[in-house]
Amino acid sequence: MYFLYNLLLILFLVLTAPFFLFKMLFSKRYRQGICERFGFLSKEIKENLCESDKYILIRAASVGEVKACKFLVERLRENFPGYKIVFSTVTPEGYKVARDLNLGDIRIFSPLDFSFCVRKILRIFKPDLFILIETEIWPNLIKEAKKTGSKIILVNGRISKGSFKNYKFIKPLLKNVFRYIDVFSMREEQDKRRIITLGAEPDKVVISGNIKYDQLIDIETKAGNKEAIYKEFGLKDNDLIFVAGSTKEGEEEIILKAYQKVLEKFPKLRLILTPRHLMRVGEIEKIFSKYNLEYIKKTDIRKDSSSVADTDVILLDTIGDLIKAYTIATITFVGGSLVPEGGQNIMEPASLGKPVLFGPWMESFFETAELLKRTGGAQEVKDVYELADKIIHFLSNPKIRTAKGEELRKAVLSMQGATQRNIDLIRKVMN
């Protein structure tokens, strides 16, 4: 199976090389970290290595996974002071966030999953512990890490419905890979069932919850002063604000149709819309034009906040400001759920005590959504009409809105503690 996997990797590299070489010529993004991706560390990193140092290696993919590691890295430093942490990321955006959050003593781009690439990196650090975040299942990397003597743990493990369907085709390979992993620390029951179905040994699999939720403890502090946020967005503290966050293709038109229906009853309602991927901003601007909606981009507000007064919609085209928008929201919607995309994390607005709406496709956060739905503050909507009706319901009943929001906040608090549970598992693995 490994031979076949490596053969396919080489074939993929040969076929895609012209495309990536072209991209590298014209885009810094594709050139960034290229040496590390092939296993060559920079001179600066090499000069700071010491033969006697002991290492913990963490691999996370992109921005979401990297942010989730903040508390985990802090706890690792507290519990394993004799170790240096090497934090590796896949994307340039993830690398930037890791650097900004000061995650790890050494930060590198993750090597490509060719044996000769991963072997170079692993032989340099010889990590005693290798932590994979979420679904970073790379056969050669895992096999070579075990060869160097690493204990391997999958933290915050999740297997989405789509991934599960695709992974079934390579189940024999995965079963072989999984035998090298010491512990699978999964988010929810369905993640546990799926990883076992794919070949993980049941006695190695535990449910520890989602480490992302632990970051919600001080989320209001991180977002900043409310008064300052209102000013930053050019809004007032008595404005009614509907925030639609992490929207995917196909959802914006549904949201705008619902928003226009709500405007008939609440003509002063403001909308802050945030696409999941900022590369879609231009596409969304065309949709606004189609609906004859006056809008302003967040980047333009920085130049002239007074211009917000004449617009209905704020298009959030900046990274890291969604949590600020949730903080001043009256009611929220979380995207990736009105289209079959598996949903997005609804915990951020819930932890702030904001009623949250979402569509029927929440497979990636199924158990979380079911728990929060019991409070009445998180509700599922199926179409334009249900979305408009729920928004009107919460806007028309401020007392209910406040009470249900508080129930949501308490429910989120009850779901925290995953980081410490993972630290306890790591202690057992290391011992």
Protein Blocks (a to p, Z undefined) as FASTA:
>chain_A
ZZmmmmmmmmmmmmmmmmmmmmmmmomklmgoklmmnopacfklmmmpcfkbccdddddf
blmlmmmmmmmmmmmmmmmmmbccddddfbfklmmmmmmnogajbdcddddfbfklmmmm
mmmnopabdcdehjaccfklmmmmmmnopacddehiacdfklmmmmmmmmmmmmmmmmmp
mbdcdfblmlmmmmmmnopafklpccebjfklmmmmmmmmmnopfklmmmmnopafkbcc
dddehiaehjlmmmmmmmmmmmmmmmmbccddddfblklmmmmmmmmmmnopacddfklm
mmommlmmmpcbdcdfbehilmmmmmmpmbdcdehklpcehpaafklmmmnopacdddfb
lmkmmmmmmmmmmnopaccdfbfmlmmmmmmmmmmmmmlmmmmmmmmmmmmmmmgojlmm
mmmmmmmmmZZ
